[in-house]
Amino acid sequence: MTIFELSLRYSILIFLAVTGVLHAIAAYRGLKGISFFTYKISAYIFAAITIIPPLAIFFTWNERWPIGLIQGPEQFYCFIAGTIVALVFTLGLSSILKRTSITDDPGELHGISALKNMTYYQAIKQLIRSKGSNCSK
Amino acid sequence: MFEVDKQIFLWINGLAGRSAVADSIIQGIANDYFVIVSFCLGLLAIWFGSTSKEMQKAVIAAVISIGLASLLVVLSNHFYFRPRPFTELPTNLLFYKPSDSSFPSNLATILMAISIPIFWTNKKIGSLFIGASIITGLARVYVGIHYPFDILGGFILALLASLAAIYILKIMKKYFDLLLRMLEKVFLA
């Protein structure tokens, strides 16, 4: 296995684990806007399914690929890449899936907590709208 | 002093090979991926899961600390090379053979560099991180790739890096507050 294939594998595992962590956090904090699911229990199950297998693979990495070594800096880049893709994927897909089930109630338009009532797309739309109305005043 | 280090190494590493189950578990803990990935996922969970600004600042301090600790490791490797224990002593080696300097342990340094800023802000969560760092350090000795002083040296470098990171965060507070406000505006903090 080439170092590129190993790095790709590493990044995909990070992508899965980060998606799971975001869902666990969404369920824990009640951030309905970033979860793919309506019920907390579904989000927790999804989190377990996406976090535990990648961690199990990382735990046994040296046994699986004894000569496959990703150096520290490459690990860092792969982690950042996997995290960014997971974040964009989670925020994007949840915005699509929840576009009708969540009404864009602008209750709190401040920080991550705004995503309790809105999807990320709705929050950004509200932000642009409020900026626009501030400019026109 | 190095004699004491070697004696402690021989004692800890001498425990290896007695139980296949214990060896497998400790190999998993000692590897280059599992604990560091878990720590980074932990930082991410703290960032998005915490409602406290101080915890988010602790995550920023941890990231700065990782950068500074890496720099200290590179500098240390530039001036001092210590051979790995398996090249000098009879070792139960449960790992591949790294060729870089044994001192300091890169992984132990980075893990502790993440742990200290978190501990500075939240003793409970920070203790978990520090405990995991110590266990990983011991695991690296158990599998035969580090002397105990490599781990201890890494922890000392991490302490220096963490204190520097916390100081940087303090003197550049207004810029980091601005960064947090900007991330808050786009719903990412």
Interface residues (C-beta under 8 A of the other chain):
Chain A: Y10 I14 A17 V18 V21 L22 A24 I25 Y28 R29 I51 P54 L55 F58 F59 T60 W61 N62 E63 P66 I67 L69 I70 G72 Q75 F79 T83 H110 G111 I112 S113 A114 L115 Y120 A123 I124 L127
Chain B: Q27 G28 N31 D32 Y33 F34 I36 V37 S38 C40 L41 L44 A45 F48 G49 T51 S70 F95 Y96 N106 I110 E184 K185 V186 F187 L188 A189
